[in-house]
């Protein structure tokens, strides 16, 4: 399975972020999934790529030209796809993905996973859209999705492929259900 992970090129201030992203990468690699990510060698992006590679997994990076020119690309990954710009990068990652995970991240991570959630709600994608809710990071967004339903602005049906997982075991169960429902 091609698993797109959205996450930052920064490390963040919390040490547990680095530990958890390494665990996620090890799980992706050892489970024989392929990581699709933003292609950077820095921050959490670099950590997850390295941990997938160390676990003998495949890593495909998708990076816009502007970051290549700044030499942010990870040189050791399995494949690097270079796009013209950020919109093309996002479209390519969605095209390649079978499942999507938002690791705790910033505004870029939120924008990318929101686009996937919107495609799911519009029934243009049936791929799982998973907010990796480590230590309650996405609690407010989870509550906001529920508020959409409560106010009649969305529905449980429209949100059926949007999940909040607090562990790798939960992510694995979500993905296994998705595969078995195909």
Secondary structure, DSSP 8 states (H G I E B T S, - for coil): -EEEEE--SS--S-HHHHHHHHHHHHHHHHTT-EEEE--BSSHHHHHHHHHHHHTT-EEEEEEEHHHHHTT-B-TTSSEEEEESSHHHHHHHHHHH-SEEEE-S--HHHHHHHHHHHHHHHTTS--SEEEEE-GGGTTHHHHHHHHHHHHTTSS-TTTTTTEEEESSHHHHHHHHHHHHHH-
